[in-house]
Amino acid sequence: MDHSVKRMLKLIEEDGNSLTKSAPVRQRKPELIANVEEFQQMYRLLAERYDHLTKELFKSIPSLLQVQGLGNSESSYDQDFPLLTPDVKQGLHKSGRHGVGLDRSPSSGGASSALSLKEGNESSSSSSSLSDSESESFNSSVNLGPRVNTDSQVLQQKITELETELRAVKDELRTREADLEQEKIRGVELQMQITKLGTRVSEADNKVVMLLEELEVITESLKASTEDANKLHSLLEVSQEEIALLEVQLDSEKRHVLGLQERIERYAADISDRDHENGELKLALYDAQEQYSREKAQLQSDILSMSNEQAYLNTRLKELELRGKELEDKIVLREAENTEMERLHAAQEMTLQGEINRLKVELAERREHVEVLNKDFDRFKLNYDMLMAEKDGFSAKVNTLMANVSSRDNQIQEMERHIHQLHQRHEELIAGSESAQKLVEELKLRIEELQKEVDRQSVLIMDGAEEKREVIRQLCFSLEHYRSGYQELRQAFVSNKRRVVMAA
């Protein structure tokens, strides 16, 4: 812009030096310079305001769209620029189509040129319609001038072609601006989707952490159960002589085993349901989250049941420890009684040996029951491994979600680069429109110069035609003179010839 203003001032200086040194021209020259400088200041202010508003637009688009929603491109543009007047908004839509009217048609003269400059200054607030008024005034001034030479018509045709090209470029610029607004809206929608996915991923991470904690609690309960089983083994070894009292406990343990088997079957059914739910998770993430919550509730209920079982086992262990102590005391008493009975009743050894054999049989049965408990423990361990496999599946799903989030981030970066490229193309189109407008102004000045040259040539042609007519008149006079002399000579020759004939 500064370069074009300097060039315009240079053209004014050259025109002022080339034109006649008359008083109106000298008076118009400072006014032209002042108008050009004022236009330059206005253009700089508009450019600074446009850059500031574009920066605020890029900063405030996400918040504005989240609060107000997405409208059409025209209403969003008006809402993003609340401080601008409608004329300035229209001027921004037309991408800087501002200019000062320099109408120098030979028919209007210096007074009309000064008047058009003054009107261009006064209508700077409505700069969107100034280019059209310039083109109309220029066309009217060209149409009013004398069309002596065909060069002026060719130049006028070129100017009209350039104006149509300029309008086409401005239309393309408007379409590019609309595309840019649509791309911005798409970028904001993608940002909103990314935030939603981020919240979902954070919720999934929290759920995974909770599941890990629950699995740790389950592992601790399993370790406690293994310790309890070891303690039971030690208690069984100590309580060999009091197995008869534990038959009722064996029956209760059998019922407990049946309950555990039923619970394992329920777990197997739950595992099949979870497999089915995992298949549904691959189809829809929202269904997976709901099913995940249901599984969490089921696991919480299972954990509660396990905690209840652990409390029950702890109470049972305490009871068994008390019974073991009682049995130890009883064993000591029985040993004392046995020693006394051996002394007193040697005959009862055989009966006692049979009772010992019976106790050994019962001990073998108790060992079989312990093996059944070990099998149950293995089943619990298998269930734990399956839960760990489910946890690995959930972690894999979380990894896929993170991969999707990273891919969305890459898409957003691509969209930002595309928006940046569109912005660069927008600036290039603005620069192209300004250069085309400068070319139009230069062509207007050139046409005015050619028009003046045509007028000068027409004056020269008219002077030459007048000189030619004067020469033709002189030639006609000389031709008449020579013709009259020829007629006189001819008549004299004929009369002399007659005289000679008559004399002969």
C-alpha positions as CSV (number, residue, x, y, z in Angstrom):
1,M,0.0,0.0,0.0
2,D,2.8,2.4,0.9
3,H,4.5,1.7,-2.5
4,S,1.2,2.4,-4.3
5,V,0.7,5.7,-2.4
6,K,4.3,6.8,-3.2
7,R,3.7,5.9,-6.9
8,M,0.4,7.8,-6.8
9,L,2.2,10.9,-5.4
10,K,4.9,10.5,-8.0
11,L,2.2,10.4,-10.7
12,I,0.6,13.6,-9.3
13,E,4.0,15.3,-9.3
14,E,4.7,14.2,-12.9
15,D,1.1,15.2,-14.0
16,G,1.6,18.6,-12.2
17,N,4.9,19.1,-14.0
18,S,3.6,17.9,-17.4
19,L,0.4,19.9,-17.4
20,T,0.2,23.6,-18.0
21,K,1.2,25.8,-15.2
22,S,-2.2,27.3,-14.6
23,A,-3.6,28.5,-11.3
24,P,-6.4,25.8,-10.9
25,V,-3.9,23.0,-11.3
26,R,-1.5,24.5,-8.8
27,Q,-4.4,24.8,-6.3
28,R,-5.6,21.2,-6.9
29,K,-2.2,19.7,-6.4
30,P,-1.9,20.1,-2.5
31,E,-5.5,19.0,-2.2
32,L,-4.7,15.8,-4.1
33,I,-1.7,15.1,-2.0
34,A,-3.7,15.7,1.2
35,N,-6.5,13.3,0.0
36,V,-4.0,10.6,-0.9
37,E,-2.3,10.9,2.6
38,E,-5.6,10.8,4.3
39,F,-6.6,7.7,2.4
40,Q,-3.3,6.0,3.3
41,Q,-4.0,6.7,7.0
42,M,-7.5,5.3,6.7
43,Y,-6.3,2.2,5.0
44,R,-3.6,1.6,7.7
45,L,-6.2,2.0,10.4
46,L,-8.5,-0.4,8.7
47,A,-5.7,-2.9,8.2
48,E,-4.7,-2.8,11.8
49,R,-8.3,-3.2,12.9
50,Y,-8.7,-6.1,10.6
51,D,-5.6,-7.9,11.9
52,H,-6.7,-7.3,15.5
53,L,-10.2,-8.6,14.8
54,T,-8.9,-11.7,13.0
55,K,-6.7,-12.5,16.0
56,E,-9.6,-12.0,18.4
57,L,-11.7,-14.2,16.1
58,F,-9.3,-17.1,16.2
59,K,-9.0,-16.8,20.0
60,S,-12.8,-16.5,20.7
61,I,-14.3,-19.0,18.2
62,P,-14.3,-22.1,20.6
63,S,-15.9,-20.2,23.5
64,L,-18.4,-18.4,21.3
65,L,-19.5,-21.6,19.6
66,Q,-19.8,-23.5,22.9
67,V,-22.0,-20.7,24.5
68,Q,-24.0,-19.5,21.5
69,G,-24.1,-22.5,19.2
70,L,-23.4,-22.7,15.5
71,G,-25.3,-20.4,13.1
72,N,-25.0,-19.5,9.5
73,S,-21.7,-18.0,8.3
74,E,-23.2,-14.5,7.9
75,S,-24.6,-14.3,11.4
76,S,-21.5,-15.7,12.9
77,Y,-19.4,-13.1,11.1
78,D,-21.7,-10.3,12.5
79,Q,-21.4,-11.7,16.0
80,D,-17.7,-12.0,15.8
81,F,-17.4,-8.3,14.9
82,P,-19.8,-6.4,17.2
83,L,-17.8,-3.2,17.2
84,L,-17.8,-2.6,13.4
85,T,-20.4,-0.6,11.6
86,P,-22.4,-2.3,8.7
87,D,-20.4,-0.2,6.1
88,V,-17.1,-1.4,7.5
89,K,-18.3,-5.0,7.7
90,Q,-19.4,-4.8,4.1
91,G,-16.0,-3.3,3.3
92,L,-14.2,-6.2,5.1
93,H,-16.4,-8.7,3.1
94,K,-15.2,-7.0,-0.1
95,S,-11.6,-7.4,1.1
96,G,-10.3,-3.8,1.0
97,R,-12.0,-2.5,-2.1
98,H,-11.3,1.1,-1.1
99,G,-10.0,3.9,-3.2
100,V,-10.1,7.6,-3.9
101,G,-11.9,8.6,-7.1
102,L,-9.6,10.3,-9.6
103,D,-11.9,11.2,-12.5
104,R,-9.9,13.2,-15.0
105,S,-12.1,13.0,-18.1
106,P,-11.4,15.7,-20.7
107,S,-15.1,16.5,-20.9
108,S,-15.5,17.3,-17.2
109,G,-12.3,19.3,-16.8
110,G,-10.4,20.3,-13.7
111,A,-13.5,21.3,-11.7
112,S,-15.2,17.9,-12.1
113,S,-11.9,16.2,-11.1
114,A,-11.6,18.2,-7.9
115,L,-15.3,17.5,-7.2
116,S,-14.9,13.7,-7.6
117,L,-11.9,13.8,-5.2
118,K,-13.9,15.7,-2.6
119,E,-16.8,13.3,-2.9
120,G,-14.3,10.4,-2.6
121,N,-13.1,11.9,0.7
122,E,-16.6,12.5,2.0
123,S,-17.7,9.0,1.2
124,S,-14.8,7.2,2.8
125,S,-17.1,5.7,5.6
126,S,-19.1,3.9,2.9
127,S,-16.1,2.6,1.0
128,S,-17.8,-0.6,-0.1
129,S,-19.8,1.3,-2.8
130,L,-16.9,3.6,-3.8
131,S,-15.3,1.3,-6.4
132,D,-18.6,0.8,-8.2
133,S,-19.2,4.6,-8.3
134,E,-15.7,5.1,-9.7
135,S,-16.2,2.5,-12.4
136,E,-19.6,4.1,-13.3
137,S,-18.1,7.7,-13.3
138,F,-15.2,6.5,-15.3
139,N,-17.4,4.8,-17.9
140,S,-19.6,7.8,-18.2
141,S,-16.5,10.1,-18.6
142,V,-15.1,7.8,-21.2
143,N,-18.4,7.5,-23.1
144,L,-18.8,11.3,-23.0
145,G,-15.3,11.9,-24.5
146,P,-14.8,12.2,-28.3
147,R,-14.2,8.9,-29.9
148,V,-11.8,9.9,-32.7
149,N,-9.3,7.1,-32.6
150,T,-9.9,3.4,-32.3
151,D,-7.2,3.1,-29.6
152,S,-9.5,4.6,-27.0
153,Q,-12.1,2.0,-27.7
154,V,-9.6,-0.8,-27.4
155,L,-8.4,0.6,-24.1
156,Q,-11.9,1.0,-22.9
157,Q,-12.6,-2.6,-23.8
158,K,-9.5,-3.7,-21.9
159,I,-10.6,-1.7,-18.9
160,T,-14.0,-3.3,-18.9
161,E,-12.4,-6.8,-19.1
162,L,-10.1,-5.9,-16.2
163,E,-13.1,-4.7,-14.2
164,T,-14.9,-8.0,-14.9
165,E,-11.8,-10.0,-13.9
166,L,-11.6,-7.9,-10.7
167,R,-15.2,-8.6,-9.9
168,A,-14.6,-12.3,-10.5
169,V,-11.6,-12.3,-8.2
170,K,-13.6,-10.6,-5.5
171,D,-16.4,-13.1,-5.9
172,E,-13.9,-15.9,-5.6
173,L,-12.5,-14.2,-2.5
174,R,-15.9,-14.1,-0.9
175,T,-16.4,-17.9,-1.6
176,R,-13.0,-18.5,-0.1
177,E,-14.0,-16.6,3.0
178,A,-17.2,-18.6,3.3
179,D,-15.1,-21.8,2.9
180,L,-12.8,-20.5,5.6
181,E,-15.7,-19.9,8.0
182,Q,-16.9,-23.5,7.3
183,E,-13.5,-24.9,8.0
184,K,-13.3,-22.9,11.3
185,I,-16.7,-24.3,12.3
186,R,-15.5,-27.8,11.5
187,G,-12.4,-27.3,13.6
188,V,-14.5,-26.1,16.5
189,E,-16.7,-29.2,16.2
190,L,-13.7,-31.4,16.2
191,Q,-12.3,-29.7,19.3
192,M,-15.7,-30.3,21.0
193,Q,-15.6,-34.0,20.0
194,I,-12.0,-34.2,21.3
195,T,-13.0,-32.7,24.7
196,K,-15.8,-35.2,24.9
197,L,-13.5,-38.1,24.1
198,G,-11.0,-36.8,26.7
199,T,-13.7,-36.9,29.4
200,R,-14.7,-40.4,28.3
201,V,-11.1,-41.6,28.4
202,S,-10.6,-40.0,31.8
203,E,-13.7,-41.8,33.1
204,A,-12.5,-45.1,31.6
205,D,-9.1,-44.5,33.3
206,N,-10.8,-43.9,36.6
207,K,-12.9,-47.1,36.2
208,V,-9.7,-49.1,35.3
209,V,-8.0,-47.8,38.4
210,M,-11.0,-48.8,40.5
211,L,-11.0,-52.2,39.0
212,L,-7.2,-52.6,39.7
213,E,-7.8,-51.7,43.3
214,E,-10.7,-54.2,43.5
215,L,-8.4,-56.8,42.0
216,E,-5.7,-56.1,44.6
217,V,-8.3,-56.5,47.3
218,I,-9.4,-59.8,45.8
219,T,-5.8,-61.0,45.6
220,E,-5.2,-60.1,49.2
221,S,-8.4,-62.0,50.2
222,L,-7.1,-65.0,48.2
223,K,-3.8,-64.8,50.0
224,A,-5.6,-64.6,53.3
225,S,-7.7,-67.7,52.2
226,T,-4.5,-69.6,51.4
227,E,-3.1,-68.7,54.8
228,D,-6.3,-69.9,56.3
229,A,-6.1,-73.1,54.5
230,N,-2.5,-73.7,55.8
231,K,-3.8,-73.0,59.3
232,L,-6.6,-75.5,58.7
233,H,-4.0,-78.1,57.7
234,S,-2.1,-77.5,60.9
235,L,-5.3,-77.6,62.9
236,L,-6.3,-80.9,61.2
237,E,-2.9,-82.4,62.1
238,V,-3.4,-81.3,65.7
239,S,-7.0,-82.4,65.9
240,Q,-6.5,-86.1,64.9
241,E,-8.1,-87.4,68.1
242,E,-11.2,-85.1,67.9
243,I,-12.4,-85.8,64.3
244,A,-15.7,-87.0,65.4
245,L,-16.6,-83.6,66.7
246,L,-15.7,-82.1,63.3
247,E,-18.2,-84.3,61.3
248,V,-20.9,-81.7,61.7
249,Q,-18.4,-79.1,60.4
250,L,-17.6,-81.3,57.5
251,D,-21.3,-81.4,56.5
252,S,-21.4,-77.6,56.8
253,E,-18.2,-77.3,54.7
254,K,-19.8,-79.6,52.1
255,R,-22.8,-77.3,52.0
256,H,-20.4,-74.4,51.6
257,V,-18.7,-76.2,48.8
258,L,-22.0,-76.7,47.0
259,G,-22.7,-73.0,47.5
260,L,-19.3,-72.2,46.1
261,Q,-19.9,-74.4,43.1
262,E,-23.2,-72.6,42.5
263,R,-21.4,-69.3,42.8
264,I,-18.8,-70.6,40.3
265,E,-21.6,-71.5,37.9
266,R,-23.0,-68.0,38.3
267,Y,-19.5,-66.6,37.6
268,A,-19.2,-68.7,34.5
269,A,-22.6,-67.4,33.4
270,D,-21.4,-63.8,34.2
271,I,-18.2,-64.5,32.2
272,S,-20.2,-65.6,29.2
273,D,-22.4,-62.5,29.5
274,R,-19.2,-60.4,29.7
275,D,-17.9,-62.0,26.6
276,H,-21.1,-61.1,24.8
277,E,-20.9,-57.6,26.2
278,N,-17.3,-57.3,24.9
279,G,-18.6,-58.1,21.5
280,E,-21.1,-55.4,21.8
281,L,-18.3,-53.0,23.0
282,K,-16.6,-53.4,19.6
283,L,-19.8,-52.2,17.9
284,A,-20.6,-49.1,20.1
285,L,-18.6,-47.3,22.7
286,Y,-21.6,-46.0,24.5
287,D,-23.1,-49.5,25.0
288,A,-19.7,-50.6,26.2
289,Q,-19.7,-47.9,28.9
290,E,-23.1,-48.9,30.1
291,Q,-22.1,-52.6,30.2
292,Y,-18.9,-51.6,31.9
293,S,-20.9,-50.0,34.7
294,R,-23.1,-53.1,35.0
295,E,-20.0,-55.3,35.3
296,K,-18.6,-52.9,37.9
297,A,-21.8,-53.2,39.9
298,Q,-21.6,-57.0,39.6
299,L,-18.0,-57.0,40.7
300,Q,-18.8,-54.8,43.6
301,S,-21.5,-57.2,44.7
302,D,-19.1,-60.1,44.2
303,I,-16.5,-58.2,46.3
304,L,-19.1,-57.6,49.0
305,S,-20.0,-61.3,49.0
306,M,-16.3,-62.2,49.1
307,S,-15.8,-59.8,52.0
308,N,-18.7,-61.4,53.8
309,E,-17.3,-64.9,53.1
310,Q,-13.9,-63.7,54.4
311,A,-15.5,-62.4,57.6
312,Y,-17.3,-65.7,57.9
313,L,-14.0,-67.6,57.4
314,N,-12.3,-65.4,59.9
315,T,-15.0,-66.2,62.5
316,R,-14.7,-69.9,61.6
317,L,-11.0,-69.7,62.0
318,K,-11.3,-68.2,65.4
319,E,-13.7,-70.8,66.4
320,L,-11.4,-73.5,65.0
321,E,-8.5,-72.0,66.9
322,L,-10.5,-72.1,70.1
323,R,-11.6,-75.6,69.4
324,G,-7.9,-76.6,68.7
325,K,-6.8,-75.2,72.0
326,E,-9.7,-77.1,73.7
327,L,-8.6,-80.2,71.8
328,E,-5.0,-79.8,72.8
329,D,-6.1,-79.5,76.4
330,K,-8.3,-82.5,75.9
331,I,-5.5,-84.4,74.3
332,V,-3.3,-83.7,77.3
333,L,-6.0,-84.9,79.6
334,R,-6.6,-87.9,77.4
335,E,-2.9,-88.7,77.4
336,A,-3.0,-88.6,81.1
337,E,-6.1,-90.7,81.2
338,N,-4.6,-93.1,78.7
339,T,-1.5,-93.6,80.8
340,E,-3.8,-94.3,83.8
341,M,-6.0,-96.5,81.6
342,E,-3.0,-98.5,80.4
343,R,-2.0,-99.1,83.9
344,L,-5.5,-100.0,85.0
345,H,-7.0,-101.4,81.8
346,A,-4.5,-103.1,79.6
347,A,-7.4,-105.1,78.1
348,Q,-8.9,-102.0,76.6
349,E,-5.9,-101.5,74.2
350,M,-7.5,-103.4,71.4
351,T,-10.6,-101.3,71.6
352,L,-8.6,-98.2,71.6
353,Q,-6.6,-99.5,68.6
354,G,-9.8,-100.0,66.7
355,E,-11.0,-96.5,67.6
356,I,-7.6,-95.2,66.4
357,N,-8.1,-97.0,63.1
358,R,-11.5,-95.4,62.8
359,L,-10.0,-92.0,63.5
360,K,-7.4,-92.7,60.8
361,V,-10.2,-93.4,58.3
362,E,-11.9,-90.2,59.3
363,L,-8.6,-88.4,58.9
364,A,-8.3,-89.7,55.4
365,E,-11.8,-88.5,54.6
366,R,-10.8,-85.1,56.1
367,R,-7.7,-85.0,53.8
368,E,-10.0,-85.8,50.8
369,H,-12.1,-82.8,51.9
370,V,-8.9,-80.7,52.0
371,E,-8.1,-81.8,48.5
372,V,-11.6,-80.7,47.5
373,L,-10.9,-77.3,49.1
374,N,-7.6,-77.1,47.1
375,K,-9.6,-77.8,43.9
376,D,-11.9,-75.0,44.9
377,F,-8.9,-72.8,45.5
378,D,-7.7,-73.6,42.0
379,R,-11.0,-72.7,40.6
380,F,-10.9,-69.4,42.4
381,K,-7.4,-68.9,41.0
382,L,-8.7,-69.6,37.5
383,N,-11.5,-67.1,38.1
384,Y,-8.9,-64.6,39.1
385,D,-6.9,-65.3,35.9
386,M,-10.0,-64.7,33.9
387,L,-10.6,-61.4,35.7
388,M,-7.0,-60.4,34.9
389,A,-7.6,-61.3,31.3
390,E,-10.7,-59.1,31.3
391,K,-8.6,-56.3,32.9
392,D,-6.1,-56.7,30.0
393,G,-8.9,-56.5,27.5
394,F,-10.1,-53.3,29.1
395,S,-6.6,-51.9,29.1
396,A,-6.3,-52.8,25.4
397,K,-9.6,-50.9,24.8
398,V,-8.2,-47.9,26.7
399,N,-5.1,-48.0,24.5
400,T,-7.3,-48.1,21.4
401,L,-9.2,-45.1,22.7
402,M,-5.9,-43.3,23.3
403,A,-4.9,-44.1,19.8
404,N,-8.2,-42.7,18.5
405,V,-7.6,-39.6,20.5
406,S,-4.1,-39.2,19.1
407,S,-5.5,-39.7,15.5
408,R,-8.1,-37.1,16.2
409,D,-5.3,-34.8,17.4
410,N,-3.5,-35.4,14.2
411,Q,-6.7,-34.6,12.2
412,I,-7.1,-31.3,14.2
413,Q,-3.5,-30.4,13.4
414,E,-4.1,-31.1,9.7
415,M,-7.3,-28.9,9.9
416,E,-5.3,-26.1,11.5
417,R,-2.6,-26.3,8.8
418,H,-5.4,-26.3,6.2
419,I,-7.0,-23.2,7.8
420,H,-3.6,-21.5,7.8
421,Q,-3.1,-22.3,4.1
422,L,-6.6,-20.9,3.4
423,H,-5.7,-17.8,5.4
424,Q,-2.5,-17.4,3.3
425,R,-4.5,-17.8,0.1
426,H,-7.0,-15.3,1.4
427,E,-4.1,-12.8,1.9
428,E,-2.7,-13.6,-1.5
429,L,-6.2,-12.9,-3.1
430,I,-6.4,-9.6,-1.2
431,A,-3.0,-8.7,-2.6
432,G,-4.0,-9.8,-6.1
433,S,-7.2,-7.7,-5.9
434,E,-5.2,-4.7,-4.7
435,S,-2.7,-5.1,-7.5
436,A,-5.5,-5.4,-10.0
437,Q,-7.1,-2.3,-8.6
438,K,-3.8,-0.5,-8.9
439,L,-3.5,-1.7,-12.5
440,V,-7.0,-0.4,-13.2
441,E,-6.0,3.0,-11.7
442,E,-2.8,3.0,-13.8
443,L,-4.9,2.1,-16.9
444,K,-7.3,4.9,-16.1
445,L,-4.4,7.4,-15.9
446,R,-3.0,6.0,-19.1
447,I,-6.4,6.3,-20.8
448,E,-6.6,9.9,-19.7
449,E,-3.1,10.6,-21.1
450,L,-4.1,8.8,-24.3
451,Q,-7.3,10.8,-24.4
452,K,-5.3,14.0,-24.1
453,E,-3.0,12.8,-26.8
454,V,-6.0,12.0,-29.0
455,D,-7.3,15.5,-28.4
456,R,-3.9,16.9,-29.2
457,Q,-3.7,14.8,-32.4
458,S,-7.2,15.8,-33.4
459,V,-6.2,19.4,-33.0
460,L,-3.1,18.8,-35.1
461,I,-5.2,16.9,-37.7
462,M,-7.7,19.8,-37.8
463,D,-4.9,22.3,-38.2
464,G,-3.4,20.1,-41.0
465,A,-6.8,19.7,-42.6
466,E,-7.2,23.5,-42.6
467,E,-3.7,24.0,-44.1
468,K,-4.6,21.3,-46.7
469,R,-7.8,23.1,-47.6
470,E,-5.8,26.4,-47.9
471,V,-3.3,24.7,-50.2
472,I,-6.1,23.2,-52.3
473,R,-7.7,26.7,-52.6
474,Q,-4.4,28.1,-53.7
475,L,-4.0,25.2,-56.2
476,C,-7.5,25.9,-57.5
477,F,-6.7,29.6,-57.9
478,S,-3.5,28.8,-59.7
479,L,-5.2,26.2,-61.8
480,E,-7.9,28.7,-62.8
481,H,-5.2,31.2,-63.6
482,Y,-3.3,28.7,-65.8
483,R,-6.6,27.6,-67.4
484,S,-7.5,31.1,-68.3
485,G,-4.0,31.7,-69.7
486,Y,-4.3,28.5,-71.7
487,Q,-7.6,29.6,-73.1
488,E,-6.1,32.9,-74.1
489,L,-3.1,31.2,-75.7
490,R,-5.3,28.8,-77.5
491,Q,-7.6,31.6,-78.8
492,A,-4.6,33.6,-79.9
493,F,-3.1,30.5,-81.6
494,V,-6.4,29.8,-83.4
495,S,-6.8,33.4,-84.5
496,N,-3.2,33.4,-85.7
497,K,-3.8,30.2,-87.6
498,R,-6.9,31.6,-89.2
499,R,-5.0,34.7,-90.2
500,V,-2.3,32.5,-91.8
501,V,-4.9,30.5,-93.7
502,M,-6.7,33.6,-94.8
503,A,-3.4,35.2,-95.8
504,A,-2.5,32.1,-97.8
